[in-house]
Amino acid sequence: MALFDPSKTWKRLRNRYRLVIMNDDTYEEVVTFKLSRLSVYVAFCTIFVLLVGLTVALIVFTDLKYYMPGYGTQTQRKELQQLKIRVDSLEQSAKQKDQFLTSLKTVLSGQGNAKIDTTQLKVPEVEKTNE
C-alpha cells in the first residue's frame, strides 16, 4: 500500500497541460489554453461560489423571498402570532369548559367521591330598621 506523499500530489496538481480547440475542417488551432489541475479546480470553485452568491443575493434583495416557504411580510408574521395566541386561549377555555361539564355530570349523577357537608350554617339575622 502506497503512503500519501504530499509532494507528489502537489506536483501532480501543478503539472501543465495544453487544451487546444481546433477547427475540424481545416485543423487550424482556434484557441489554446495552458492549464493545470489546480487552476481548473480553482476556476470551478470560483464559479460555484459566484453562482451561489448571486443566487442568494437575488433571493434576499428582491421580492423572490416571499415565494420561499415560511417567509412572509412583517404584518403577516404579526397576524400569525396573534392568531396563534387566540387559538391557544380558545383551546384552554374549551378544556376548562369540558372539565367543568365532566365534573358537573359526575356530581349530578352522584358518582363522584364528593363529601356532602351536612353542617348547618348559622346565618345572622338582619336587623330591621324602622322607617
Buried (B, 14 or more C-beta within 10 A) or exposed (E): EEEEEEEEEEEEEEEEEEEEEEEEEEEEEEEEEEEBEEBBEEEEEEEEEEEEEEEEEEBEEEEEEEEEEEEBEEEEEEEEEEEEEEEEEEEEEEEEEEEEEEEEEEEEEEEEEEEEEEEEEEEEEEEEEEE
